[in-house]
Amino acid sequence: MTGEPHKVVLIEWEDATYELDPQNIDEIRTQMVRTVGWIVREDDDAMIVASEYNDGVKSGYRQVTAIPHLMVRKIVQLRKK
């Protein structure tokens, strides 16, 4: 992996939930999600995290997720860049 300039992290974040036909409205909750990947970009609103790095892809990254800062509960750095 020649490019790979970004740090690898575990991000715990709270995601929205969708229920098409809920049986009990009182049981609907948000869901905690864990994403592992490279923080490839960050701005005032969100961090952009890629779960895969691939030298054959122009950007180098695949499976990219934008996680709003307001949804992030915890960030753990797994490896220094």
BELCORQUI-V920803 format. One record per residue. N is the residue number from 1. RES is the residue in one letter. OMEGA is omega in radians with two decimals (999 if undefined). Layout:
n | res | omega
N | RES | OMEGA
N | RES | OMEGA
This chain:
n | res | omega
1 | M | -3.03
2 | T | -3.07
3 | G | 3.07
4 | E | -3.06
5 | P | -2.98
6 | H | -3.14
7 | K | 3.13
8 | V | -3.06
9 | V | 2.91
10 | L | 3.12
11 | I | 3.01
12 | E | -3.08
13 | W | -3.07
14 | E | -3.07
15 | D | 3.06
16 | A | 3.14
17 | T | 3.11
18 | Y | 3.07
19 | E | -3.11
20 | L | -3.06
21 | D | -3.05
22 | P | 3.10
23 | Q | -3.11
24 | N | -3.11
25 | I | -3.10
26 | D | -3.11
27 | E | -3.13
28 | I | -3.12
29 | R | 2.96
30 | T | -3.12
31 | Q | 3.05
32 | M | -3.10
33 | V | 3.05
34 | R | 3.13
35 | T | 3.08
36 | V | 3.12
37 | G | 3.14
38 | W | 2.99
39 | I | -3.06
40 | V | 3.10
41 | R | 3.12
42 | E | 3.05
43 | D | -3.08
44 | D | -3.05
45 | D | -2.96
46 | A | 2.96
47 | M | -3.13
48 | I | -3.02
49 | V | 3.11
50 | A | -3.13
51 | S | 3.14
52 | E | 3.00
53 | Y | -3.07
54 | N | 3.12
55 | D | -3.09
56 | G | 3.14
57 | V | -3.06
58 | K | -3.14
59 | S | -3.08
60 | G | -3.03
61 | Y | 3.06
62 | R | -3.13
63 | Q | -3.03
64 | V | -3.13
65 | T | 3.01
66 | A | -3.12
67 | I | 3.11
68 | P | -3.14
69 | H | -3.11
70 | L | -3.14
71 | M | -3.07
72 | V | 3.10
73 | R | -3.07
74 | K | 3.05
75 | I | 3.11
76 | V | 3.09
77 | Q | -3.08
78 | L | -3.13
79 | R | 3.09
80 | K | -3.13
81 | K | 999
